[in-house]
Amino acid sequence: MEAKDVIAKVMTRFHQLTFDASKGKVAGTVSGMPVVKLTTVGRKSGQRRSTMLTSPLIEGDNVVLVASYGGADHNPAWFGNLAANPDVEIVMNGFPDMSIGPELVKSLAETLEIAVPVIGAFAATGGETAAALLSRFGVRGIRLAEEIETGVALGLTIGSFSVPVCTKAGAFGDEHSLVRINERLRAVRTRGSFT
């Protein structure tokens, strides 16, 4: 399985857990488009299969879905299932419920744990989210290298694996902080050092 497939699987699973735990109230839109949980019947297994998609157009009961698999040269599995059996279930809509935050943080950490072997660097925002992720990944500490900006620390994980990590407290940063964090992590990975 390619890294792209692992990442897609992890992100889809986390998105689905978040969506399900909140009954569609959290993670209900992406890039301004409504999120749709599509459940099909596996054309080979006969088992129910769910995936998270966005819909660029909804008119009444008509929901448009795009089978692009992120621009890949092949259709996603759900498309083959849909073509074989057009009887599907679609779940969508909802409003945010902040009381489910701790459950979502735990689900995120559990879901992303399978991606640890392919992580080359990562960023974790929000104190509780960062702590849950780092703990679940077996990180016992961070050797700090620098502060990228106020409240945004860059370092190297100490524990079961060693990769560059950037943590950002929830109240710090601006609309461009994540872009700067990504650029800095990419530079560290490319050079192989913090200098």
Steps between C-alpha positions, in 0.01 A plus 500: 500500500642839401545784752219694327264206557600468867448871558166497316384201704604659830342836421179338375477286813556799730251710307245220524558455875464874554189519284342195666586604857344842446207365296614720212530815711882516479692463174180567307661731244838509325607796285144630517350179361270274702651171614318184405546160663433258217427137590501249217492119487834346404471347154725207599450468876132591527595697814393858569783743421504868601713786374505875554454728200409858426220598269555798268127518424183406684158583362205363694551125532767494226858478627793527258811298592830509310692171469848647456705334779705817530584515130626140477486313169249251642157519658460468877361167628167656594435581133517133401271413791252768396504386137433139606225594749353851485306449826704723737462688828603865530537682833571874525431830685525611861633776723816510717482350850814597695423254783631210293853647475675255736345201323611635161856559624519140625361371169749708303793360698376140461433543129833663414701243697515267197670778299792538745736276296470732197498837679799709401399806703179631648327796656261480791282791605312559822641381830265205559521383139879521493533319835264219392680449168849506646407266783326251269801506265733407788666843520638571848625850427615752244855632462426863417694655212334838451186705525370566148272775628341583834333185636629278217784266599712281272694202628584132471288231663658286772363150550393214276581696184694814418360752251472877478186626671340838526250579775274804506291611792140561400494872581814585303563567134304649215340382177845436348660315794430151365653595166817624674510185716472280191775693322732477801440126549560439130828695518616296801415174324669608176823612672497228763577753774349796683770743378 
